[in-house]
Amino acid sequence: MEIEDIITILVFVISVFIGVFSFYKSRKLRIDLEKREEDTKRRMYELSILKELGDRIGYSLNVQNIIDIITGSLHQFIDYSVVSYMFLEPEKVIFKVHLEKSVSRKFVDEIKLRMLKSVSALSGVDFQKTRIEEILSGAVLAEEIDAPVNSFFNIPLVIAGKVVGVLTIADVESGLYKEEEMTILYKITQQASQAVTRLQEVVEIEQKKLNAMMESMSEGVVMTDLDYRILVVNPAAKQAVGLDGKKEITVFDFVDKLSGKFDFRGRIEESVKLDKVFISEEVQLNERFFQIIVSPVKSRTAGDKENILGSVTIFRDVTHEKEIEKMKEDFTSMIVHELRTPLDGVKKVIELIRTTKVKKEQQMNYFQMMYHSSSDMLELINNLLDVAKIESDKFKIVKQPASIKEAIENRVKMLEVAAKDAKVELVTRIGQDVPEKVNFDRNTISQVLNNLISNAIKFTKENGKIVVRVLLHKNGQDVIKEAGDKNVTWFLKDGIDYAKIPDSLFISVTDNGIGISPEAINELFIKFSQVRNMFTEKGGTGLGLAIVKSIVESHGGIVGVESVEGRGSTFYFTIPIT
């Protein structure tokens, strides 16, 4: 063979080799390019579906809406005959099927059976007997298409670690789905589930805060949705209607408890349908009075449109307000009576002096009567002014070094005439260790002494005795023991922690009068309150004790009373030594 032939053969072989190499190289490049295009397509789908989820769902916790968006976009990158999901609800299973191509009823039933087995295995609960709500969309069922399920895969739907359903892709063709498609769909579903889980955790945290706030509210709160299902009910609402301790509560429980007193269901329906707030009159429930307020609950959309979501009912306890209003009415009536009596007396005396000839000695008696009546009115008016100052926080005291002994002796001297008229003995007992001077407001403490001693005279029977005492109390010591060491007799009882009282003057007024009941003692120092069977019968308002309490507390002291009905009482107050 000549050299030219050999060269020709070599050139041919090399050409063939290069051609084959170029063919396979271009084929590989084409395959790589196709793969890159496919990967890009899948990636673009992934990004577009995630963006769509973000745009259309936002902060929604509706998992079904999220799955609807995912299933509605699958045709962009994957072929299938049927896409479906099964979603678990408390009392039913939602089975939603979209037919991209026509299949038989048998095909759908087979998918349903497979999905039921899958969710049962994933959740550990048998759903075979659970009610299934089926929703079909897309192409029509065609019984003549007898193709079985040949390609099939499930993706579990998990929210906060709990299986809530399963997503399924199925087709009549075999070996259709590759790992790449399943991975992308699984990834999208997982990202959506994780987003919902995170949002759900935030909502649960806020819900716990809201529940804690609702639990601590003194007003009863009941929130219902548009189907009259109770979403929120706090302990105060349960207690108001007598449902304490009951866990599962429905709107019918409230309807039953409020029957004949308040149309609970009707007012909620009226509030929601008419977008109106309803406020009831006072309703008595279990010996308490409530004002019931029903209002629609609304949300504002992006277009500034309001949507009604349900209603909220508030049980506002007005028992205390009603009691205060009653006390104020009684108090006003009492004040009118207290002013009318002395005014009427003054008027009659003046008429008597004007219309008849009165001897000079009788005139002095009449003038004395007018003086006492006007003094009573002035005292009442001064008490009212003091109460007004206390209420407006304008009641001021000026502490200066003064003698408590002198203050008591002056008050006792002024009231001796009244004590003699009542045939009551009035004495003082001042401890030898009581300091000569202590910082206090002499005028207001004199007012306290005047009130307590005057009351004691009023409520002590003839031949009775009133003792005004002053003891020096040391912090950490028991007042009862300190008094016992000095042979003091009074009505203070053991069991009260007097040891915590700082170094103070302990001043008491003890009488052996009619005494006070335990129930009445609790009301003695309350503004606008009076002990009817005491002060009204003796011609007083009881207002002075509220002033006494404010004066003593303004000095940093305490005030109190102990009593035994039929035997007498001990009123006491303290003045800290500073």
C-alpha positions as CSV (number, residue, x, y, z in Angstrom):
1,M,0.0,0.0,0.0
2,E,1.3,3.3,-1.0
3,I,1.9,6.0,1.4
4,E,-0.8,8.2,-0.1
5,D,-3.4,5.5,0.6
6,I,-2.4,5.2,4.2
7,I,-2.6,8.9,4.7
8,T,-6.1,8.9,3.1
9,I,-7.2,6.1,5.4
10,L,-5.8,8.0,8.5
11,V,-7.5,11.2,7.5
12,F,-10.8,9.3,7.1
13,V,-10.5,7.6,10.5
14,I,-9.6,10.8,12.2
15,S,-12.6,12.6,10.5
16,V,-14.9,9.8,11.6
17,F,-13.6,10.0,15.1
18,I,-13.9,13.8,15.2
19,G,-17.4,13.5,13.8
20,V,-18.4,10.9,16.4
21,F,-16.8,12.9,19.2
22,S,-18.5,16.1,18.0
23,F,-21.8,14.3,17.8
24,Y,-21.6,12.9,21.3
25,K,-20.2,16.2,22.6
26,S,-23.0,18.2,21.1
27,R,-25.5,15.6,22.3
28,K,-24.1,15.9,25.8
29,L,-24.2,19.7,25.6
30,R,-27.8,19.5,24.3
31,I,-28.8,17.2,27.2
32,D,-27.0,19.4,29.7
33,L,-28.7,22.4,28.2
34,E,-32.1,20.8,28.3
35,K,-31.4,19.8,31.9
36,R,-30.4,23.3,32.8
37,E,-33.5,24.6,31.1
38,E,-35.6,22.1,33.0
39,D,-33.9,23.0,36.3
40,T,-34.4,26.7,35.5
41,K,-38.0,26.0,34.7
42,R,-38.5,24.2,38.0
43,R,-36.7,26.9,39.9
44,M,-38.8,29.6,38.2
45,Y,-41.9,27.6,39.1
46,E,-40.7,27.3,42.7
47,L,-40.1,31.0,43.0
48,S,-43.3,32.0,41.2
49,I,-45.5,29.7,43.4
50,L,-43.8,30.9,46.6
51,K,-44.4,34.5,45.5
52,E,-48.0,33.8,44.7
53,L,-48.4,32.2,48.1
54,G,-46.9,35.3,49.7
55,D,-49.0,37.7,47.7
56,R,-52.3,35.9,47.9
57,I,-52.1,34.4,51.4
58,G,-50.1,37.0,53.4
59,Y,-50.8,36.3,57.1
60,S,-53.5,33.7,56.5
61,L,-53.7,30.6,58.7
62,N,-56.1,28.9,56.3
63,V,-54.2,25.8,55.2
64,Q,-56.9,24.9,52.6
65,N,-56.4,28.2,50.8
66,I,-52.7,27.5,50.6
67,I,-53.1,24.0,49.3
68,D,-55.6,25.3,46.7
69,I,-53.0,27.7,45.4
70,I,-50.4,25.0,45.2
71,T,-52.7,22.5,43.4
72,G,-54.0,25.2,41.1
73,S,-50.5,25.9,39.7
74,L,-49.1,22.4,39.3
75,H,-50.0,22.1,35.6
76,Q,-47.2,24.6,34.9
77,F,-44.5,22.1,35.4
78,I,-45.9,18.6,35.9
79,D,-48.4,16.3,34.1
80,Y,-51.1,14.6,36.0
81,S,-54.6,13.2,35.6
82,V,-55.7,14.1,39.1
83,V,-54.4,16.3,41.9
84,S,-56.2,16.0,45.2
85,Y,-55.8,16.8,48.9
86,M,-57.3,15.4,52.0
87,F,-57.7,17.8,55.0
88,L,-58.5,16.7,58.5
89,E,-61.1,18.6,60.5
90,P,-62.5,17.7,64.0
91,E,-65.7,16.0,62.8
92,K,-65.0,15.3,59.1
93,V,-62.4,14.8,56.4
94,I,-62.4,17.1,53.4
95,F,-61.5,15.3,50.1
96,K,-61.0,17.8,47.3
97,V,-60.2,16.5,43.8
98,H,-59.3,18.4,40.7
99,L,-59.5,16.4,37.4
100,E,-57.0,17.7,34.9
101,K,-58.1,14.9,32.6
102,S,-61.2,12.8,32.6
103,V,-61.0,9.6,34.7
104,S,-63.5,7.1,36.0
105,R,-65.2,7.0,39.4
106,K,-63.2,4.0,40.2
107,F,-60.0,5.9,39.7
108,V,-61.1,8.6,42.1
109,D,-62.3,6.0,44.7
110,E,-58.9,4.3,44.5
111,I,-57.1,7.6,45.2
112,K,-59.5,8.3,48.1
113,L,-58.8,4.9,49.6
114,R,-55.0,5.3,49.3
115,M,-55.1,8.8,50.8
116,L,-57.2,7.6,53.7
117,K,-54.7,4.8,54.5
118,S,-51.9,7.3,54.2
119,V,-53.4,9.9,56.6
120,S,-54.4,7.1,59.0
121,A,-50.8,5.8,59.0
122,L,-49.3,9.3,59.4
123,S,-51.6,10.4,62.2
124,G,-52.2,7.1,64.0
125,V,-56.0,7.6,63.7
126,D,-58.4,5.4,61.7
127,F,-60.5,7.7,59.5
128,Q,-62.3,4.8,57.6
129,K,-65.6,5.6,59.4
130,T,-65.2,9.4,59.5
131,R,-67.6,11.4,57.4
132,I,-65.9,12.5,54.2
133,E,-66.9,15.7,52.4
134,E,-66.0,15.3,48.7
135,I,-65.5,18.2,46.3
136,L,-64.9,17.6,42.6
137,S,-63.8,20.1,40.0
138,G,-62.2,20.2,36.6
139,A,-62.9,17.6,33.9
140,V,-65.9,15.3,34.0
141,L,-65.9,11.7,35.2
142,A,-66.0,9.3,32.3
143,E,-66.8,5.7,33.2
144,E,-65.7,4.4,29.8
145,I,-62.1,5.3,30.7
146,D,-61.1,2.2,32.6
147,A,-57.4,3.1,33.2
148,P,-56.2,2.4,36.8
149,V,-53.9,4.5,38.9
150,N,-50.4,3.8,37.5
151,S,-48.4,6.9,38.7
152,F,-49.0,8.1,42.3
153,F,-47.2,10.0,45.1
154,N,-48.3,11.6,48.4
155,I,-46.9,14.6,50.3
156,P,-47.9,14.9,53.9
157,L,-49.2,18.2,55.2
158,V,-47.7,18.9,58.6
159,I,-48.4,22.1,60.7
160,A,-46.6,22.6,64.0
161,G,-45.5,18.9,64.0
162,K,-49.1,17.7,63.5
163,V,-50.4,15.9,60.4
164,V,-53.3,17.9,59.0
165,G,-53.7,16.1,55.7
166,V,-52.0,14.8,52.6
167,L,-51.5,16.1,49.0
168,T,-51.6,13.6,46.1
169,I,-50.6,13.6,42.4
170,A,-51.9,10.7,40.2
171,D,-51.9,9.7,36.6
172,V,-53.1,6.9,34.3
173,E,-49.6,6.5,32.8
174,S,-46.9,4.5,34.4
175,G,-43.5,5.7,35.7
176,L,-44.4,9.3,35.1
177,Y,-43.0,11.1,38.1
178,K,-39.3,11.6,38.7
179,E,-37.6,12.5,41.9
180,E,-37.0,16.1,40.8
181,E,-40.7,16.9,40.5
182,M,-41.5,15.3,43.8
183,T,-38.6,17.1,45.5
184,I,-39.7,20.5,44.3
185,L,-43.4,19.9,45.3
186,Y,-42.3,18.6,48.6
187,K,-40.0,21.6,49.1
188,I,-42.8,24.1,48.3
189,T,-45.3,22.3,50.5
190,Q,-42.8,22.2,53.4
191,Q,-42.0,25.9,53.0
192,A,-45.6,26.8,53.1
193,S,-46.3,24.6,56.1
194,Q,-43.3,26.1,57.9
195,A,-44.5,29.6,57.2
196,V,-48.0,28.7,58.6
197,T,-46.4,27.0,61.6
198,R,-44.3,30.1,62.4
199,L,-47.3,32.3,62.1
200,Q,-49.4,29.9,64.1
201,E,-46.8,30.0,66.9
202,V,-46.9,33.8,66.9
203,V,-50.7,33.7,67.0
204,E,-50.7,31.2,69.8
205,I,-48.3,33.3,71.9
206,E,-50.6,36.3,71.3
207,Q,-53.6,34.2,72.1
208,K,-52.0,33.1,75.4
209,K,-51.5,36.8,76.2
210,L,-55.0,37.6,75.3
211,N,-56.4,34.6,77.3
212,A,-54.3,35.7,80.3
213,M,-55.8,39.2,80.0
214,M,-59.3,37.8,79.5
215,E,-58.9,35.5,82.6
216,S,-57.9,38.5,84.8
217,M,-60.7,40.8,83.5
218,S,-63.4,41.5,86.1
219,E,-66.0,42.0,83.4
220,G,-67.5,38.9,81.7
221,V,-66.6,38.6,78.0
222,V,-68.2,36.2,75.5
223,M,-67.1,36.2,71.8
224,T,-69.0,34.4,69.1
225,D,-68.6,33.9,65.4
226,L,-71.2,34.3,62.6
227,D,-72.5,30.8,63.3
228,Y,-73.0,31.7,67.0
229,R,-70.2,29.4,68.1
230,I,-68.5,30.6,71.2
231,L,-64.8,31.4,70.5
232,V,-63.9,33.1,73.8
233,V,-65.5,33.0,77.2
234,N,-63.7,34.2,80.4
235,P,-64.3,33.0,84.0
236,A,-66.1,36.3,84.9
237,A,-68.7,35.5,82.2
238,K,-69.2,32.0,83.5
239,Q,-69.5,33.2,87.0
240,A,-72.0,35.9,86.1
241,V,-74.5,33.3,84.7
242,G,-73.7,30.4,87.0
243,L,-71.6,28.2,84.7
244,D,-68.5,28.0,86.9
245,G,-66.5,24.8,86.4
246,K,-68.2,23.9,83.1
247,K,-65.6,23.3,80.4
248,E,-67.5,22.8,77.2
249,I,-69.9,25.8,76.8
250,T,-72.2,26.6,73.9
251,V,-74.4,29.6,73.2
252,F,-77.4,27.5,74.3
253,D,-75.9,27.4,77.9
254,F,-76.1,31.2,78.0
255,V,-79.6,31.2,76.4
256,D,-80.8,28.8,79.1
257,K,-79.3,30.7,82.0
258,L,-80.5,34.0,80.8
259,S,-84.0,32.8,79.9
260,G,-86.7,35.3,80.8
261,K,-84.1,37.9,81.7
262,F,-82.2,38.6,78.5
263,D,-82.6,37.4,74.9
264,F,-79.0,36.4,74.4
265,R,-79.3,34.8,71.0
266,G,-81.7,37.4,69.7
267,R,-79.5,40.3,70.7
268,I,-76.4,38.8,69.1
269,E,-78.3,38.2,65.9
270,E,-79.6,41.7,65.9
271,S,-76.1,43.2,66.6
272,V,-74.5,41.2,63.8
273,K,-77.2,41.7,61.1
274,L,-78.0,45.3,61.9
275,D,-74.3,46.3,62.8
276,K,-75.5,47.8,66.0
277,V,-74.5,48.0,69.6
278,F,-77.1,46.9,72.2
279,I,-76.9,48.0,75.9
280,S,-79.4,46.4,78.3
281,E,-81.0,47.8,81.4
282,E,-79.8,46.3,84.7
283,V,-80.3,42.5,84.7
284,Q,-80.2,40.6,88.0
285,L,-78.2,37.4,87.9
286,N,-77.5,35.3,91.1
287,E,-78.1,38.3,93.5
288,R,-75.9,40.6,91.5
289,F,-76.8,43.2,88.9
290,F,-75.3,43.4,85.4
291,Q,-75.4,45.7,82.4
292,I,-75.1,43.5,79.3
293,I,-73.5,45.1,76.2
294,V,-73.6,43.3,72.8
295,S,-71.5,44.7,69.9
296,P,-70.5,43.4,66.5
297,V,-66.8,42.5,65.9
298,K,-65.4,43.9,62.7
299,S,-62.2,43.8,60.7
300,R,-61.0,46.4,58.2
301,T,-59.9,45.2,54.7
302,A,-57.2,46.7,52.5
303,G,-60.0,48.6,50.6
304,D,-61.0,50.2,53.9
305,K,-64.1,48.1,54.0
306,E,-65.4,46.7,57.2
307,N,-66.4,43.0,57.5
308,I,-68.4,41.7,60.5
309,L,-66.7,38.6,62.0
310,G,-69.1,37.9,64.8
311,S,-70.0,39.5,68.1
312,V,-68.8,40.2,71.6
313,T,-71.0,40.3,74.7
314,I,-69.8,42.0,77.9
315,F,-71.3,41.4,81.3
316,R,-70.5,44.6,83.3
317,D,-71.1,44.1,87.0
318,V,-72.9,47.2,88.3
319,T,-73.8,45.9,91.7
320,H,-71.3,48.1,93.6
321,E,-72.4,51.1,91.6
322,K,-76.0,50.4,92.4
323,E,-75.2,50.0,96.1
324,I,-73.2,53.3,96.0
325,E,-76.1,55.0,94.3
326,K,-78.5,53.7,96.9
327,M,-76.2,54.9,99.7
328,K,-76.0,58.3,98.1
329,E,-79.7,58.5,97.8
330,D,-80.1,57.5,101.5
331,F,-77.4,59.9,102.5
332,T,-79.1,62.8,100.7
333,S,-82.4,61.9,102.3
334,M,-80.7,61.7,105.7
335,I,-78.9,65.1,105.2
336,V,-82.2,66.8,104.3
337,H,-83.8,65.3,107.4
338,E,-80.9,66.4,109.6
339,L,-81.0,70.0,108.3
340,R,-84.8,70.2,108.3
341,T,-85.2,69.3,111.9
342,P,-83.1,72.1,113.4
343,L,-84.3,74.7,110.8
344,D,-87.9,73.8,111.7
345,G,-87.0,74.3,115.4
346,V,-85.4,77.7,114.8
347,K,-88.4,78.8,112.7
348,K,-90.9,77.8,115.4
349,V,-89.0,79.6,118.1
350,I,-88.8,82.7,116.1
351,E,-92.5,82.6,115.3
352,L,-93.2,82.1,119.0
353,I,-91.1,85.1,120.0
354,R,-92.7,87.3,117.4
355,T,-96.3,86.3,118.1
356,T,-96.4,86.1,121.9
357,K,-95.1,88.1,124.8
358,V,-92.2,86.2,126.2
359,K,-90.7,86.8,129.6
360,K,-87.0,87.7,129.7
361,E,-86.0,84.5,131.4
362,Q,-87.9,82.5,128.7
363,Q,-86.2,84.4,126.0
364,M,-82.8,83.1,127.2
365,N,-84.1,79.5,126.9
366,Y,-85.4,80.2,123.4
367,F,-82.1,81.8,122.3
368,Q,-80.3,78.8,123.8
369,M,-82.5,76.4,121.7
370,M,-81.8,78.5,118.6
371,Y,-78.0,78.4,119.4
372,H,-78.0,74.6,119.7
373,S,-80.0,74.1,116.5
374,S,-77.7,76.4,114.5
375,S,-74.7,74.7,116.0
376,D,-76.0,71.3,114.9
377,M,-76.5,72.7,111.4
378,L,-73.0,74.3,111.4
379,E,-71.4,71.0,112.5
380,L,-73.2,69.1,109.7
381,I,-72.2,71.7,107.1
382,N,-68.6,71.6,108.3
383,N,-68.6,67.8,108.1
384,L,-69.9,68.0,104.5
385,L,-67.2,70.5,103.6
386,D,-64.6,68.3,105.1
387,V,-65.8,65.3,103.2
388,A,-65.8,67.4,100.0
389,K,-62.2,68.4,100.7
390,I,-61.3,64.7,101.3
391,E,-62.9,63.6,98.1
392,S,-61.0,66.3,96.1
393,D,-57.7,65.6,97.9
394,K,-57.7,69.1,99.3
395,F,-57.9,68.1,103.0
396,K,-54.5,69.2,104.5
397,I,-53.0,68.8,108.0
398,V,-50.3,70.9,109.6
399,K,-48.2,69.0,112.1
400,Q,-46.6,70.9,114.9
401,P,-45.2,69.9,118.4
402,A,-48.3,69.9,120.7
403,S,-49.5,68.2,123.9
404,I,-51.9,65.4,123.4
405,K,-52.8,65.6,127.1
406,E,-53.9,69.3,126.7
407,A,-55.9,68.4,123.5
408,I,-57.8,65.7,125.4
409,E,-58.4,67.7,128.5
410,N,-59.8,70.6,126.4
411,R,-62.2,68.3,124.5
412,V,-63.3,66.6,127.7
413,K,-63.9,69.9,129.4
414,M,-66.1,71.1,126.5
415,L,-68.1,67.9,126.5
416,E,-68.6,67.6,130.3
417,V,-71.9,69.5,130.2
418,A,-73.2,67.1,127.5
419,A,-72.0,64.1,129.6
420,K,-73.7,65.4,132.7
421,D,-76.9,66.0,130.8
422,A,-76.8,62.4,129.7
423,K,-75.9,61.3,133.2
424,V,-72.7,59.7,132.0
425,E,-69.3,59.8,133.8
426,L,-66.5,61.0,131.5
427,V,-62.9,60.5,132.7
428,T,-59.3,60.5,131.3
429,R,-56.4,58.1,131.8
430,I,-53.1,59.2,130.4
431,G,-50.0,57.0,130.8
432,Q,-47.1,58.4,132.7
433,D,-44.6,57.6,129.9
434,V,-46.6,59.6,127.3
435,P,-44.3,62.4,125.9
436,E,-45.2,66.0,126.6
437,K,-44.9,67.0,123.0
438,V,-45.7,65.1,119.8
439,N,-46.0,66.3,116.2
440,F,-49.6,66.3,115.1
441,D,-52.3,68.7,113.8
442,R,-54.0,69.9,117.0
443,N,-57.2,71.2,115.2
444,T,-57.9,68.0,113.3
445,I,-57.0,65.6,116.1
446,S,-59.3,67.7,118.4
447,Q,-62.0,67.1,115.8
448,V,-61.3,63.3,116.0
449,L,-61.6,63.4,119.8
450,N,-64.7,65.5,119.6
451,N,-66.4,63.0,117.3
452,L,-65.4,59.8,119.2
453,I,-66.3,61.2,122.6
454,S,-69.6,62.8,121.4
455,N,-70.6,59.4,119.9
456,A,-69.7,57.6,123.1
457,I,-72.0,60.0,125.1
458,K,-74.9,59.5,122.6
459,F,-74.7,55.7,122.8
460,T,-74.0,55.2,126.5
461,K,-77.0,54.7,128.8
462,E,-77.6,56.7,132.0
463,N,-75.1,56.1,134.8
464,G,-72.7,54.7,132.3
465,K,-69.0,55.5,132.0
466,I,-66.7,56.7,129.3
467,V,-62.9,56.4,129.6
468,V,-60.5,58.3,127.3
469,R,-57.0,56.7,127.5
470,V,-53.6,57.5,126.0
471,L,-50.8,54.8,126.1
472,L,-47.3,54.9,124.7
473,H,-47.0,51.9,122.2
474,K,-43.5,50.6,121.3
475,N,-43.0,49.0,117.9
476,G,-42.8,45.2,118.2
477,Q,-44.8,45.1,121.4
478,D,-48.4,43.8,121.8
479,V,-50.8,46.7,122.7
480,I,-53.0,44.2,124.6
481,K,-50.1,43.2,126.8
482,E,-49.0,46.9,127.2
483,A,-52.5,47.8,128.4
484,G,-52.7,44.7,130.6
485,D,-49.5,45.8,132.4
486,K,-51.3,49.0,133.3
487,N,-54.6,47.3,134.4
488,V,-56.5,48.8,131.5
489,T,-60.0,47.4,130.7
490,W,-61.4,47.8,127.2
491,F,-63.0,45.8,124.4
492,L,-59.9,45.2,122.2
493,K,-59.4,41.5,121.4
494,D,-56.4,39.3,121.0
495,G,-55.6,38.2,117.5
496,I,-55.0,41.6,115.9
497,D,-51.4,42.2,115.0
498,Y,-50.8,45.5,116.8
499,A,-47.0,44.6,117.1
500,K,-46.4,46.0,113.6
501,I,-47.6,49.5,114.6
502,P,-44.6,51.8,114.8
503,D,-43.8,53.8,118.0
504,S,-47.1,55.7,118.5
505,L,-49.5,57.3,120.9
506,F,-52.4,54.8,121.2
507,I,-55.6,56.8,122.0
508,S,-58.8,55.0,122.9
509,V,-62.4,55.9,123.9
510,T,-64.2,53.1,125.7
511,D,-67.8,53.2,126.8
512,N,-70.2,50.7,128.3
513,G,-73.0,51.6,126.0
514,I,-75.2,49.7,123.6
515,G,-72.3,48.2,121.5
516,I,-72.1,47.5,117.8
517,S,-72.8,44.4,115.8
518,P,-70.0,42.8,113.8
519,E,-71.8,43.4,110.5
520,A,-72.2,47.1,111.4
521,I,-68.6,47.6,112.3
522,N,-67.5,46.9,108.7
523,E,-69.5,49.9,107.5
524,L,-68.6,52.5,110.2
525,F,-65.8,54.3,108.5
526,I,-67.2,54.1,104.9
527,K,-68.1,57.4,103.3
528,F,-71.8,57.8,102.5
529,S,-72.6,54.9,104.8
530,Q,-74.4,54.9,108.1
531,V,-75.4,52.2,110.6
532,R,-79.1,52.7,110.5
533,N,-80.1,51.3,113.8
534,M,-77.4,53.5,115.5
535,F,-77.0,56.9,114.1
536,T,-80.5,57.4,112.7
537,E,-82.1,56.6,116.1
538,K,-79.7,58.9,117.9
539,G,-80.0,61.8,115.5
540,G,-76.6,61.6,113.7
541,T,-75.3,61.0,110.2
542,G,-72.3,58.8,110.9
543,L,-70.4,61.0,108.5
544,G,-67.9,62.1,111.2
545,L,-66.3,58.6,111.3
546,A,-65.3,58.8,107.7
547,I,-63.7,62.2,108.4
548,V,-62.0,60.6,111.5
549,K,-60.5,57.9,109.3
550,S,-59.1,60.4,106.8
551,I,-57.6,62.6,109.5
552,V,-55.9,59.7,111.3
553,E,-54.6,58.2,108.1
554,S,-53.3,61.6,107.0
555,H,-51.2,61.5,110.2
556,G,-49.8,58.1,109.2
557,G,-51.9,56.3,111.9
558,I,-54.6,53.7,112.0
559,V,-58.1,53.8,113.3
560,G,-60.4,51.0,114.4
561,V,-63.1,49.7,116.8
562,E,-63.9,46.6,118.8
563,S,-67.3,46.1,120.4
564,V,-69.5,43.6,122.2
565,E,-73.3,44.2,121.7
566,G,-75.0,45.2,124.9
567,R,-71.8,45.8,126.8
568,G,-69.9,48.6,125.0
569,S,-67.3,49.7,122.5
570,T,-63.7,50.8,122.2
571,F,-62.8,53.2,119.4
572,Y,-59.1,53.7,119.0
573,F,-56.6,55.6,116.8
574,T,-52.8,56.1,116.7
575,I,-50.5,59.0,116.2
576,P,-46.9,58.0,115.1
577,I,-44.1,59.5,117.1
578,T,-41.7,61.1,114.7
